[in-house]
């Protein structure tokens, strides 16, 4: 199965393009497909920037930093949404 990669998030269709009459299976497929598109693009951008084998480079400190970034992104979105 070929995975189409993207360069930026702007290349994805807007979230408003979704329908409200989706089955659970359709929602799951859309979710996984979107994850695959985003994750592949992000991973390959990281490869271009950092290179090397992630398996050889991964460490707990990097994961903690990424989790902290994610926390801040979530909190910023909460503020943006007025929550």
Secondary structure by P-SEA (a helix, b strand, c coil): cbbbbbcccccccccccccccccaaaaaaaaaaaaaaaaaaaaaaaaaaccccccccccaaaaaaaaaaaaaaaaaaaaaacc
